[in-house]
Amino acid sequence: MNHQMAFTHGGEYTDYNQIKLDFSVNTNPLGMPGNLSYALTTNVDALEKYPDRRSEELCHAISKKRGVTADSIFIGNGASEVISLLAKVLAPKNALIIEPTFSGYERALLSNGSKVSYYELSKENGYALTEDFIAFLEKAKCGVVFACSPNNPTGRVIEPALVKEIADVCEKKKIFFILDECFMGFVENSDHYSCQSLLADHPHLVLLDAFTKLYSIPGIRLGYCISSNKDLVKALFNAQPEWSVSTYAQLAGKEALLQERYVKRTIELVSTERDFLIKELRHLGFEVYDSQANFIMFNVPARLGQNRDLQEFLAKKYHILIRSCSNFMGLEEGDYRIAVKLHDKNELLIEALKSFLSL
C-alpha cells in the first residue's frame, strides 16, 4: 500500500511573506544560543578549509557528551540525510512506519524502492503507541521499522518498557528498528525515555538525533545516528557524498554541545509554556492531545467551526502560521499542530483563537 502523502513541512505556506509569527516550525523558542551565534560569526575564515570528511572532532564531542563510542556515531547533513542514507544502505524490500508521523521516512523508503506498510495509531487512545503493536510486529514481514519518540506531530513519547519490547522483537527477527529522537532534547527526564541504554545489546537498533530543533539552527543541516552496529556505521559513511557535513555545521555542533544552561532553560520554559497552552486550548473547547515535546497537536471539533479553515483564518487575519495536519496519514481536517513559543507569543495565539471562536 502506498498512500503517497503530500510531502510538506512546517514553515511552508503559499503567501509566507505576510507571516509575522510562525507556530508551524518546532524549533527552540529561545532562538539560537548567543555563544553559538558568536562562534559562527567570528570563525568565518574556517570556511576557507575543506570540512573534515569524518567529522572526527564532532564525533568525539558527541561521544563524550553521550557516553557512547565515537565509532558508533554517524554524522550527516541534517537528520534527513541520515534517514535517506539508512533507507539506501539497508534497502529493505519491505518497511513498516508507525503513522501519523514525519513524512521523511516514507519519502526516503519509497525513493529507494521499498514497499511500505503502515501501523496506524488510533485517536481513541490519544495516538499513543500501545502494547498492541507487539503482536502486530511479531507477524509483520519487514526489514526496517521507523518510529518517532516524541512523535511528530502528536508529541507523544513511547514508553521505555515498550521501546525495549520492540527492540527485543526486532533483534529476534533481525529487523532494523530506527527510532527518531530528534525532539527528545526538549523532554523532561529524557535519559529515562531515550533508547540509548538499549543500543549495546541491540545491534539492529538505531537512534536518530539532530541539532536543528533544540539549538534552533534549521539553516545549518546537522543530524546523526548512533548504533552499536559498526558495519552499519561504516556503510553509511561509504554511501555519503564527500564533505557532506560542512565546516560550519561541524563547528556549530561542537559549540552547541557546550550549551548546558541553555538546554536546561529550554526544558523548563517548554514545560511551563506547554502546560499553559494545553490548559488554555482545552478551556476554549479544543480537543488537545497530551504532549511531552515542544509542540502540541489539537483538533477543532465540528461544533466549534470545523468547516472553517483555522490555518487560513490565522494567517490572513493575524499573520500567524500554524501547521495543518490534514496531510498526515490517519489525521483529518481540523487537526493542527502548534509549536510552544515564548509566553507573550503564546498569549497572542490564544487571543487570535478566541477571535476565531467568536465569529
C-alpha positions as CSV (number, residue, x, y, z in Angstrom):
1,M,0.0,0.0,0.0
2,N,1.4,3.4,-0.9
3,H,-0.6,6.4,0.2
4,Q,1.9,8.9,-1.1
5,M,1.0,11.8,1.2
6,A,1.9,15.3,0.1
7,F,5.5,15.8,1.4
8,T,5.0,19.2,3.0
9,H,6.5,20.6,6.2
10,G,6.0,23.4,8.7
11,G,7.2,26.8,7.5
12,E,5.8,26.1,4.1
13,Y,2.9,28.4,3.2
14,T,1.8,29.9,-0.1
15,D,1.9,33.5,1.0
16,Y,4.7,33.3,3.5
17,N,5.7,37.0,3.3
18,Q,2.7,38.1,5.3
19,I,3.5,35.8,8.3
20,K,4.8,37.6,11.4
21,L,4.5,34.7,13.9
22,D,5.4,31.2,12.8
23,F,4.0,28.5,15.1
24,S,4.3,25.9,12.3
25,V,8.0,25.2,12.8
26,N,9.1,23.3,16.0
27,T,12.4,25.0,16.8
28,N,13.6,26.2,20.2
29,P,11.5,29.2,21.4
30,L,14.7,30.8,22.8
31,G,16.3,31.0,19.4
32,M,19.9,30.2,18.6
33,P,22.2,30.3,21.7
34,G,24.2,33.6,21.8
35,N,27.5,31.7,22.2
36,L,26.8,29.6,19.1
37,S,25.9,32.7,17.1
38,Y,29.2,34.3,18.2
39,A,31.2,31.2,17.4
40,L,29.8,31.2,13.8
41,T,30.3,34.9,13.2
42,T,33.8,35.0,14.5
43,N,35.0,31.9,12.7
44,V,34.1,32.8,9.1
45,D,37.7,32.0,7.9
46,A,37.0,28.3,8.8
47,L,35.0,28.3,5.6
48,E,38.2,28.5,3.6
49,K,39.1,25.0,4.6
50,Y,37.5,21.7,3.4
51,P,35.4,20.1,6.0
52,D,36.8,17.0,7.9
53,R,35.3,14.2,5.9
54,R,34.6,12.1,9.0
55,S,33.6,15.0,11.3
56,E,36.0,13.4,13.8
57,E,36.2,16.2,16.4
58,L,32.4,16.4,16.4
59,C,32.1,12.6,16.7
60,H,34.4,12.7,19.8
61,A,32.4,15.6,21.3
62,I,29.1,13.7,20.9
63,S,30.8,10.5,22.2
64,K,32.0,12.3,25.3
65,K,28.7,14.1,25.9
66,R,26.5,11.0,25.4
67,G,28.9,8.3,26.7
68,V,29.0,6.2,23.5
69,T,32.0,5.2,21.5
70,A,33.0,7.6,18.6
71,D,32.9,4.7,16.1
72,S,29.2,4.1,16.9
73,I,28.3,7.6,15.6
74,F,27.5,8.6,12.0
75,I,27.0,12.4,11.3
76,G,25.0,13.7,8.4
77,N,23.8,16.8,6.7
78,G,20.7,17.0,8.9
79,A,18.7,14.0,10.2
80,S,17.1,13.9,6.7
81,E,20.3,12.9,5.1
82,V,20.8,10.2,7.7
83,I,17.3,8.9,7.1
84,S,17.9,8.9,3.3
85,L,21.2,7.0,3.7
86,L,19.7,4.5,6.1
87,A,17.0,3.7,3.5
88,K,19.6,3.4,0.8
89,V,22.1,1.3,2.8
90,L,19.6,-1.0,4.4
91,A,17.5,-1.1,1.2
92,P,14.7,-3.1,2.8
93,K,12.3,-4.9,0.4
94,N,9.5,-4.2,2.9
95,A,9.4,-1.5,5.5
96,L,7.0,-0.5,8.3
97,I,6.2,3.0,9.5
98,I,4.2,3.9,12.6
99,E,1.8,6.6,11.5
100,P,0.9,9.5,11.7
101,T,4.5,10.7,11.7
102,F,7.2,12.7,9.9
103,S,6.9,12.2,6.1
104,G,10.6,11.9,5.6
105,Y,10.8,8.2,6.4
106,E,8.3,7.3,3.8
107,R,9.9,9.6,1.2
108,A,13.3,8.0,1.8
109,L,12.0,4.5,1.6
110,L,9.9,5.0,-1.5
111,S,12.8,6.6,-3.3
112,N,14.8,3.5,-2.7
113,G,12.2,1.2,-4.0
114,S,11.0,-0.2,-0.7
115,K,7.4,-1.4,-0.3
116,V,6.0,0.5,2.7
117,S,3.2,-0.6,5.0
118,Y,1.8,1.3,7.9
119,Y,0.7,0.7,11.5
120,E,-1.9,3.4,12.4
121,L,-2.1,4.9,15.8
122,S,-5.7,5.5,17.0
123,K,-7.4,8.7,18.0
124,E,-9.2,6.8,20.8
125,N,-6.1,6.5,22.9
126,G,-4.7,9.9,22.0
127,Y,-2.3,8.5,19.3
128,A,-0.2,6.7,21.9
129,L,1.7,3.6,20.8
130,T,0.5,0.7,23.0
131,E,1.3,-3.0,23.7
132,D,-1.0,-4.0,20.7
133,F,1.9,-3.1,18.4
134,I,4.0,-6.1,19.7
135,A,1.5,-8.7,18.4
136,F,1.4,-6.8,15.1
137,L,5.2,-6.7,14.8
138,E,5.6,-10.4,15.6
139,K,3.6,-11.2,12.5
140,A,4.9,-8.3,10.3
141,K,7.2,-9.1,7.3
142,C,9.6,-6.2,7.1
143,G,13.3,-5.4,7.2
144,V,13.0,-2.0,8.8
145,V,10.7,-0.3,11.3
146,F,10.6,3.5,11.6
147,A,9.2,5.1,14.8
148,C,9.5,8.6,16.3
149,S,9.6,9.5,20.1
150,P,8.4,12.1,20.9
151,N,6.3,11.6,17.8
152,N,5.9,14.4,15.3
153,P,3.1,15.7,15.1
154,T,1.5,14.2,18.2
155,G,4.1,14.9,20.8
156,R,3.8,11.5,22.4
157,V,6.8,9.7,23.8
158,I,6.9,5.9,23.5
159,E,7.1,4.3,27.0
160,P,10.6,2.9,27.7
161,A,9.3,-0.6,28.6
162,L,7.6,-0.7,25.2
163,V,10.6,0.6,23.3
164,K,12.6,-2.3,24.9
165,E,10.0,-4.9,23.9
166,I,10.0,-3.6,20.3
167,A,13.8,-3.6,20.2
168,D,13.8,-7.2,21.6
169,V,11.3,-8.4,18.9
170,C,13.3,-6.6,16.2
171,E,16.5,-8.2,17.4
172,K,15.0,-11.6,17.3
173,K,13.6,-11.1,13.8
174,K,16.7,-9.2,12.5
175,I,14.6,-6.1,11.7
176,F,16.3,-2.8,11.9
177,F,14.5,-0.6,14.4
178,I,15.1,3.1,13.7
179,L,13.9,5.3,16.5
180,D,13.9,9.1,15.8
181,E,14.6,11.0,19.0
182,C,15.1,14.4,17.3
183,F,12.7,16.1,19.8
184,M,14.0,14.1,22.9
185,G,16.2,17.1,24.0
186,F,13.0,19.0,24.9
187,V,11.6,16.2,27.2
188,E,12.0,16.4,30.9
189,N,13.9,13.4,32.3
190,S,14.9,12.5,28.7
191,D,17.5,9.9,29.9
192,H,14.6,7.8,31.2
193,Y,12.9,7.9,27.8
194,S,15.8,7.6,25.4
195,C,16.6,4.2,23.8
196,Q,20.3,4.9,24.2
197,S,20.8,2.3,27.0
198,L,19.5,-0.4,24.7
199,L,22.0,0.2,21.9
200,A,24.8,-2.1,23.2
201,D,22.6,-5.2,23.3
202,H,20.6,-4.4,20.2
203,P,22.8,-4.1,17.1
204,H,19.6,-3.7,15.0
205,L,18.5,-0.6,16.9
206,V,19.5,2.9,15.5
207,L,19.0,6.1,17.5
208,L,18.4,9.2,15.4
209,D,19.0,12.7,16.6
210,A,19.6,16.2,15.3
211,F,20.9,19.7,16.4
212,T,18.3,21.5,14.3
213,K,15.3,21.8,16.7
214,L,17.0,22.0,20.1
215,Y,19.5,24.7,19.1
216,S,17.2,26.4,16.6
217,I,19.6,26.1,13.7
218,P,17.5,24.6,10.8
219,G,19.6,26.6,8.3
220,I,22.7,24.6,9.3
221,R,21.9,21.0,8.5
222,L,23.3,18.7,11.2
223,G,22.0,15.4,12.4
224,Y,23.4,12.0,13.4
225,C,22.6,8.4,14.4
226,I,24.1,6.1,17.0
227,S,24.3,2.3,16.5
228,S,26.4,-0.4,18.1
229,N,26.4,-2.0,14.6
230,K,29.8,-0.8,13.4
231,D,29.3,-2.3,10.0
232,L,26.2,-0.2,9.5
233,V,28.0,3.0,10.6
234,K,30.8,2.2,8.1
235,A,28.3,1.5,5.3
236,L,26.6,4.8,5.9
237,F,29.9,6.7,5.8
238,N,30.8,5.0,2.5
239,A,27.4,5.9,1.0
240,Q,27.6,9.5,2.0
241,P,28.7,12.2,-0.5
242,E,32.1,13.6,0.3
243,W,32.3,16.7,2.5
244,S,28.5,16.5,3.1
245,V,28.8,18.0,6.7
246,S,30.1,21.5,6.2
247,T,32.9,23.1,8.3
248,Y,30.2,25.5,9.7
249,A,27.9,22.6,10.7
250,Q,30.8,20.8,12.5
251,L,31.8,24.0,14.3
252,A,28.1,24.6,15.3
253,G,27.7,21.1,16.6
254,K,30.8,21.3,18.8
255,E,29.7,24.7,20.2
256,A,26.1,23.6,20.7
257,L,27.1,20.6,22.9
258,L,28.6,23.1,25.4
259,Q,25.3,24.9,25.9
260,E,24.1,23.1,29.0
261,R,22.5,26.0,30.8
262,Y,20.6,27.0,27.6
263,V,19.2,23.4,27.3
264,K,18.2,23.4,31.0
265,R,16.4,26.8,30.5
266,T,14.8,25.4,27.3
267,I,13.3,22.3,29.0
268,E,11.9,24.5,31.9
269,L,10.4,27.0,29.5
270,V,8.9,24.5,27.2
271,S,7.4,22.6,30.1
272,T,5.8,25.7,31.6
273,E,4.5,27.1,28.3
274,R,3.2,23.8,27.0
275,D,1.1,23.4,30.2
276,F,-0.2,27.0,29.7
277,L,-1.1,26.4,26.1
278,I,-2.8,23.0,26.7
279,K,-4.8,24.5,29.6
280,E,-5.9,27.5,27.5
281,L,-6.8,25.4,24.4
282,R,-8.9,23.0,26.5
283,H,-10.6,25.9,28.2
284,L,-11.6,27.2,24.8
285,G,-13.1,23.8,23.9
286,F,-10.5,22.4,21.6
287,E,-9.6,18.7,21.8
288,V,-5.9,18.7,22.9
289,Y,-3.6,15.6,22.8
290,D,-1.1,15.1,25.5
291,S,2.4,16.1,24.5
292,Q,5.9,15.8,26.1
293,A,7.6,17.7,23.2
294,N,7.9,21.4,22.3
295,F,4.7,21.3,20.2
296,I,1.1,20.4,20.7
297,M,-1.5,18.8,18.4
298,F,-5.1,19.7,18.8
299,N,-8.4,19.2,17.0
300,V,-11.1,21.8,16.2
301,P,-14.4,19.9,17.0
302,A,-17.2,20.4,14.4
303,R,-19.3,22.4,16.9
304,L,-16.5,25.0,17.1
305,G,-16.5,25.5,13.3
306,Q,-14.5,22.7,11.8
307,N,-15.9,23.7,8.4
308,R,-13.8,26.9,8.6
309,D,-10.0,26.6,8.0
310,L,-8.2,27.7,11.1
311,Q,-4.8,27.9,9.4
312,E,-6.2,30.2,6.7
313,F,-8.0,32.4,9.2
314,L,-5.0,32.9,11.5
315,A,-2.7,33.5,8.5
316,K,-4.9,36.1,6.8
317,K,-6.3,37.9,9.8
318,Y,-3.4,37.7,12.3
319,H,-0.4,36.8,10.2
320,I,0.1,33.8,12.4
321,L,1.1,30.5,10.8
322,I,0.1,27.1,12.4
323,R,0.6,23.7,10.9
324,S,-2.4,21.9,9.4
325,C,-2.1,18.2,10.0
326,S,-4.7,17.1,7.4
327,N,-1.9,15.7,5.1
328,F,-0.6,13.3,7.8
329,M,-1.8,9.8,7.4
330,G,-4.5,9.0,9.9
331,L,-5.2,12.6,10.7
332,E,-8.0,14.8,9.4
333,E,-9.3,18.3,8.5
334,G,-9.5,20.1,11.8
335,D,-6.2,18.6,13.2
336,Y,-3.5,21.2,13.8
337,R,0.0,21.4,15.4
338,I,1.5,24.4,17.1
339,A,5.0,25.0,18.4
340,V,5.5,26.1,22.0
341,K,6.8,29.7,22.0
342,L,7.7,32.4,24.5
343,H,4.8,33.5,26.8
344,D,3.9,36.7,25.1
345,K,3.7,35.0,21.7
346,N,1.6,32.1,23.1
347,E,-0.8,34.7,24.5
348,L,-1.2,36.4,21.1
349,L,-2.1,33.0,19.6
350,I,-4.7,32.3,22.3
351,E,-6.3,35.7,21.7
352,A,-6.4,35.0,18.0
353,L,-8.0,31.7,18.7
354,K,-10.7,33.4,20.8
355,S,-11.5,35.7,17.9
356,F,-11.8,32.6,15.6
357,L,-14.3,31.1,18.0
358,S,-16.3,34.3,18.4
359,L,-17.1,34.5,14.7
